[in-house]
Amino acid sequence: MNTKLTTTTTTDRRTVLRGGLITAASLPLGVTLASCATGGGDEEETTDGGEEPGGETSADNPFGMAADTTVDAVIFDGGYGVDYVEFAAEIFAENHEGSSVEVSPSTQIATELQPRFVGGNPPDLVDNSGAGSIGFNAILDQLEDLNAVIDAPNLEGTTIRDTLYDGVLAPSTYGDKLAAINYVLTVYGVWYSASLFEENGWTPPTTWDEALELGAAAQEQDLYLFGWGTEASTYYQTLAIESAIKEGGDEVRLALENLEPDCWSQEAVQGVFSAMKEAVDAGYFKPGGSGTQFTAAQAQWSNTQEFLLYPSGSWIENEMRDQTTEGFEMMGISSMSLTSDPALGPDALHSTAGEPFIVPSDGNTAAGMELLRTMLSKESAENFAATKLAPTIVRDTVPEDGFGSTALVSQTDLLSAAGENIFTFNFVNTYGMNPEQLPIWNSFLDGSKSVEDLTSELQAITDRIREDDTIDKVEVS
């Protein structure tokens, strides 16, 4: 897929986490997803802005970062927390004596950082992620081209580009510009407890008809098929889009990506919406989700097991690590299709590199890129996989046993089964749609809106963005 922009405290966490590579699956992290929280740490204006004199370039300092630099890094405090960046920050500080990194957690990236972009004092490195991320179309011309980072050597001396999985740079490449480096290889799917399913003789559904049959079986045991939390209602939008693309093929994806009129009225999209509405009307969704904080809702799935299936990205295991019942055996399946013979095949999978890291041009670009280079080196990437139970875009950092994680092994199996039938879509993040879509989906899932309401309101958002000449459009092909 090609995209193009058209004109129209410092404890030694590194030592602790290094030891944790062996027993990572048991480490308590206690992280939370950003969209539920009210904000991160106090922000400080960078003291190493773009006018800071640079240093000499070398193999150990390929971007010419000045000595005695303090890197201002604002990191989305979501399902992966921020400690993986703090781990890399300690390596950075060891390699550049006199320099350090200030890692500031944030749960509302756009709200907190847009004023800094406007004011010309953005951070040096940003994880532009979460429900409140900044739409890339709004800041694309204020970001550094990160091809320089992936063409640099990692800390082991190997060119970073040669260590990455294929295709992971495509989602954030606009023309020839690499606007972001998505750090985590995310697998999207529908997650379930293998032990609970085995105990009840249930089979994970592959089609929406099978899902509805499972919902009826669960209801007989006073359980629900699905549940949700208010800040994560659009997880079901993601599931719906995945199912529709899997069923209808690439033309469904392209119509949505390119904001086409009536794109939400496509047959495959409507078929999935109708199946979801049937589940809502049958009482297969646990009531009260629109008034429940999303991690509390997720705990109803992973801890008290009140519903069976939950659509999410592969961050879900780490996010709920401290709220998952013993013996849960988390595993994932690809999104359900409408028929048993979908256009992209039954094993087609939504997977993409996520957690987009950006280097603002008005920040200390050398410092931001050097911290990214450190994160993309083997020790940092292995630490992330071991402690977060999810792979980064750096190859060969996950062992066959998945550090004891059934979910991580499941991700590997899903990717292997999908082969080349892997797809992604970016229009929601590109245009910052999620905040407007959240209340619509909350109302749909709680039974207050019809399929017609859902379709017309989502289309209205799409049409408004398409017809607004002040918004740069990204053409996807």
NUSEGU-578313 format. One record per residue (C-alpha): x, z, y; residue in one letter. Coordinates in steps of 0.5 Angstrom, whole numbers, plus 500, padded with zeros to 3 digits. Layout:
N
X, Z, Y, A;
...
***
This chain:
477
500, 500, 500, M;
503, 498, 507, N;
501, 501, 513, T;
502, 498, 520, K;
500, 501, 527, L;
496, 495, 531, T;
496, 495, 539, T;
488, 495, 539, T;
528, 578, 520, T;
534, 575, 516, T;
534, 578, 509, T;
538, 574, 504, D;
532, 571, 501, R;
536, 565, 498, R;
540, 570, 494, T;
533, 573, 491, V;
530, 566, 490, L;
536, 563, 487, R;
535, 569, 481, G;
527, 567, 481, G;
529, 560, 479, L;
529, 563, 472, I;
523, 567, 472, T;
519, 563, 477, A;
512, 563, 474, A;
512, 571, 475, S;
514, 571, 482, L;
508, 574, 487, P;
508, 570, 493, L;
501, 572, 496, G;
500, 566, 500, V;
494, 564, 504, T;
491, 557, 506, L;
492, 556, 513, A;
485, 553, 515, S;
482, 560, 514, C;
487, 564, 518, A;
487, 565, 526, T;
494, 563, 527, G;
501, 564, 526, G;
507, 568, 529, G;
509, 568, 536, D;
511, 561, 539, E;
518, 561, 542, E;
520, 555, 547, E;
526, 552, 544, T;
532, 553, 547, T;
536, 547, 544, D;
532, 541, 547, G;
533, 534, 547, G;
538, 535, 552, E;
543, 539, 549, E;
550, 536, 548, P;
551, 534, 541, G;
557, 535, 536, G;
561, 531, 532, E;
558, 527, 526, T;
562, 528, 520, S;
560, 528, 512, A;
557, 535, 513, D;
554, 534, 520, N;
551, 527, 519, P;
547, 527, 525, F;
552, 531, 530, G;
548, 537, 531, M;
551, 542, 536, A;
555, 548, 534, A;
551, 555, 535, D;
544, 552, 534, T;
538, 555, 533, T;
533, 551, 530, V;
525, 552, 532, D;
521, 550, 526, A;
514, 551, 526, V;
511, 551, 518, I;
504, 550, 516, F;
502, 557, 512, D;
498, 554, 507, G;
498, 554, 499, G;
505, 554, 499, Y;
507, 559, 504, G;
513, 558, 509, V;
519, 562, 504, D;
521, 555, 501, Y;
523, 553, 508, V;
526, 560, 510, E;
530, 559, 503, F;
533, 552, 506, A;
534, 556, 512, A;
539, 560, 509, E;
543, 555, 506, I;
543, 551, 513, F;
546, 558, 516, A;
551, 558, 511, E;
553, 551, 512, N;
553, 551, 519, H;
556, 558, 521, E;
553, 561, 528, G;
547, 557, 527, S;
540, 559, 525, S;
533, 557, 524, V;
527, 561, 527, E;
521, 559, 522, V;
514, 560, 525, S;
508, 560, 521, P;
502, 557, 523, S;
495, 556, 521, T;
493, 551, 526, Q;
498, 546, 528, I;
494, 542, 533, A;
491, 547, 537, T;
498, 551, 537, E;
503, 545, 538, L;
499, 539, 542, Q;
500, 543, 548, P;
508, 543, 547, R;
508, 536, 545, F;
504, 535, 552, V;
509, 539, 556, G;
515, 536, 553, G;
518, 542, 549, N;
515, 541, 542, P;
519, 544, 536, P;
525, 541, 532, D;
521, 541, 526, L;
514, 541, 524, V;
510, 541, 517, D;
504, 537, 520, N;
499, 540, 515, S;
493, 543, 514, G;
485, 542, 516, A;
488, 543, 523, G;
494, 538, 523, S;
495, 533, 529, I;
493, 526, 527, G;
499, 521, 527, F;
496, 516, 531, N;
496, 521, 537, A;
503, 523, 536, I;
506, 517, 533, L;
511, 514, 539, D;
513, 522, 540, Q;
516, 522, 533, L;
523, 520, 531, E;
524, 515, 525, D;
527, 519, 519, L;
530, 513, 516, N;
536, 516, 518, A;
535, 522, 514, V;
534, 519, 507, I;
540, 514, 509, D;
544, 521, 509, A;
548, 524, 504, P;
544, 530, 501, N;
549, 537, 500, L;
551, 534, 493, E;
554, 528, 497, G;
548, 523, 494, T;
544, 518, 499, T;
538, 522, 499, I;
534, 515, 498, R;
537, 514, 491, D;
534, 521, 489, T;
527, 520, 491, L;
521, 518, 487, Y;
518, 511, 488, D;
513, 510, 493, G;
513, 517, 496, V;
515, 514, 503, L;
510, 509, 504, A;
504, 514, 506, P;
508, 516, 513, S;
511, 509, 514, T;
508, 505, 520, Y;
511, 498, 520, G;
519, 500, 520, D;
518, 507, 522, K;
518, 513, 517, L;
514, 517, 522, A;
514, 523, 517, A;
517, 525, 510, I;
512, 528, 506, N;
516, 534, 502, Y;
511, 535, 496, V;
509, 531, 490, L;
501, 533, 490, T;
497, 531, 484, V;
489, 531, 486, Y;
484, 533, 481, G;
479, 537, 478, V;
482, 544, 475, W;
479, 548, 470, Y;
481, 554, 465, S;
483, 551, 458, A;
482, 558, 455, S;
475, 558, 458, L;
473, 551, 455, F;
476, 552, 448, E;
472, 559, 448, E;
466, 555, 449, N;
467, 549, 446, G;
467, 545, 452, W;
470, 538, 454, T;
473, 537, 461, P;
468, 531, 463, P;
471, 524, 465, T;
464, 521, 468, T;
459, 524, 473, W;
454, 524, 467, D;
458, 528, 463, E;
460, 533, 469, A;
452, 534, 470, L;
451, 535, 462, E;
457, 541, 463, L;
453, 544, 469, G;
447, 544, 464, A;
451, 548, 459, A;
454, 553, 464, A;
447, 554, 467, Q;
445, 557, 460, E;
450, 562, 460, Q;
449, 564, 468, D;
455, 560, 470, L;
456, 555, 475, Y;
459, 548, 475, L;
462, 548, 482, F;
463, 552, 488, G;
466, 552, 495, W;
468, 556, 501, G;
467, 554, 508, T;
474, 552, 510, E;
475, 547, 504, A;
468, 544, 503, S;
471, 537, 505, T;
475, 538, 498, Y;
469, 535, 495, Y;
469, 529, 500, Q;
476, 528, 497, T;
473, 528, 490, L;
468, 523, 492, A;
473, 519, 495, I;
477, 519, 489, E;
471, 518, 484, S;
469, 512, 488, A;
476, 509, 489, I;
477, 510, 481, K;
470, 507, 480, E;
470, 501, 485, G;
477, 499, 486, G;
482, 498, 491, D;
476, 494, 496, E;
473, 501, 496, V;
479, 504, 499, R;
481, 499, 504, L;
474, 499, 507, A;
474, 507, 508, L;
482, 506, 510, E;
480, 501, 515, N;
474, 504, 518, L;
469, 498, 516, E;
462, 498, 518, P;
458, 501, 513, D;
464, 503, 509, C;
460, 510, 507, W;
454, 506, 504, S;
459, 502, 499, Q;
455, 502, 492, E;
461, 506, 489, A;
461, 511, 494, V;
453, 512, 494, Q;
453, 513, 487, G;
458, 519, 487, V;
454, 522, 493, F;
448, 521, 489, S;
451, 525, 483, A;
453, 530, 487, M;
446, 531, 490, K;
444, 532, 483, E;
448, 537, 482, A;
446, 541, 488, V;
439, 540, 487, D;
440, 542, 480, A;
443, 549, 482, G;
450, 547, 479, Y;
453, 549, 485, F;
454, 557, 486, K;
450, 559, 492, P;
453, 561, 499, G;
459, 557, 499, G;
458, 555, 507, S;
459, 563, 508, G;
464, 564, 504, T;
472, 564, 506, Q;
475, 559, 502, F;
480, 563, 498, T;
475, 568, 496, A;
471, 562, 493, A;
477, 560, 489, Q;
477, 567, 486, A;
470, 566, 484, Q;
473, 561, 480, W;
480, 563, 478, S;
479, 570, 477, N;
472, 572, 476, T;
470, 565, 473, Q;
463, 564, 476, E;
464, 557, 476, F;
468, 552, 471, L;
471, 546, 476, L;
474, 546, 482, Y;
477, 540, 486, P;
484, 541, 489, S;
491, 539, 490, G;
496, 542, 485, S;
498, 547, 490, W;
492, 551, 487, I;
496, 555, 482, E;
501, 557, 487, N;
495, 559, 492, E;
491, 563, 487, M;
497, 566, 483, R;
495, 573, 485, D;
488, 572, 484, Q;
488, 568, 477, T;
485, 572, 471, T;
490, 573, 465, E;
490, 568, 460, G;
487, 563, 465, F;
491, 557, 463, E;
490, 552, 469, M;
490, 545, 467, M;
487, 539, 471, G;
484, 532, 470, I;
483, 526, 474, S;
477, 525, 478, S;
470, 523, 474, M;
468, 516, 475, S;
461, 514, 475, L;
462, 510, 468, T;
467, 510, 462, S;
470, 503, 464, D;
472, 504, 472, P;
475, 499, 476, A;
482, 502, 476, L;
482, 505, 469, G;
480, 512, 466, P;
486, 515, 467, D;
487, 513, 475, A;
490, 518, 479, L;
490, 520, 486, H;
497, 523, 488, S;
501, 522, 494, T;
507, 526, 497, A;
504, 531, 502, G;
506, 536, 507, E;
509, 531, 512, P;
515, 534, 516, F;
516, 531, 523, I;
522, 531, 528, V;
519, 530, 535, P;
523, 526, 539, S;
523, 531, 545, D;
526, 537, 541, G;
533, 538, 538, N;
533, 532, 533, T;
539, 533, 530, A;
538, 540, 528, A;
531, 538, 526, G;
534, 532, 521, M;
539, 537, 519, E;
534, 542, 516, L;
530, 537, 513, L;
537, 534, 510, R;
538, 541, 507, T;
531, 541, 504, M;
532, 535, 501, L;
538, 537, 497, S;
538, 539, 490, K;
538, 547, 490, E;
532, 547, 495, S;
528, 542, 491, A;
529, 546, 485, E;
527, 552, 488, N;
521, 550, 491, F;
519, 547, 484, A;
520, 554, 481, A;
517, 558, 486, T;
511, 554, 488, K;
510, 551, 481, L;
509, 544, 484, A;
514, 538, 484, P;
518, 536, 491, T;
519, 528, 492, I;
526, 529, 489, V;
527, 527, 482, R;
529, 531, 476, D;
528, 538, 479, T;
522, 540, 474, V;
524, 542, 466, P;
519, 540, 461, E;
516, 547, 460, D;
514, 547, 467, G;
517, 554, 468, F;
512, 556, 464, G;
506, 553, 468, S;
500, 550, 464, T;
498, 547, 471, A;
505, 544, 472, L;
505, 541, 465, V;
498, 538, 466, S;
501, 535, 473, Q;
506, 531, 469, T;
502, 529, 463, D;
497, 526, 469, L;
502, 522, 472, L;
505, 520, 465, S;
498, 517, 463, A;
496, 514, 470, A;
502, 510, 470, G;
502, 505, 475, E;
494, 506, 477, N;
496, 511, 482, I;
493, 511, 489, F;
492, 515, 495, T;
488, 514, 502, F;
490, 517, 509, N;
485, 515, 514, F;
482, 522, 514, V;
489, 525, 516, N;
491, 519, 520, T;
485, 520, 525, Y;
484, 527, 525, G;
477, 527, 522, M;
477, 533, 518, N;
474, 538, 523, P;
468, 534, 524, E;
467, 533, 517, Q;
467, 540, 515, L;
460, 542, 517, P;
457, 536, 515, I;
460, 537, 508, W;
458, 545, 508, N;
451, 543, 510, S;
450, 538, 504, F;
453, 542, 499, L;
448, 548, 501, D;
442, 543, 500, G;
441, 542, 507, S;
442, 535, 508, K;
440, 529, 504, S;
445, 523, 501, V;
442, 519, 507, E;
444, 525, 512, D;
451, 525, 509, L;
452, 518, 509, T;
450, 517, 516, S;
453, 522, 519, E;
460, 521, 516, L;
459, 513, 518, Q;
458, 516, 525, A;
465, 519, 526, I;
468, 513, 523, T;
464, 508, 528, D;
466, 512, 534, R;
473, 512, 532, I;
473, 505, 530, R;
470, 503, 537, E;
474, 507, 541, D;
479, 503, 544, D;
483, 509, 547, T;
485, 511, 539, I;
490, 507, 536, D;
488, 504, 529, K;
492, 504, 523, V;
491, 497, 519, E;
492, 498, 512, V;
493, 493, 507, S;
***
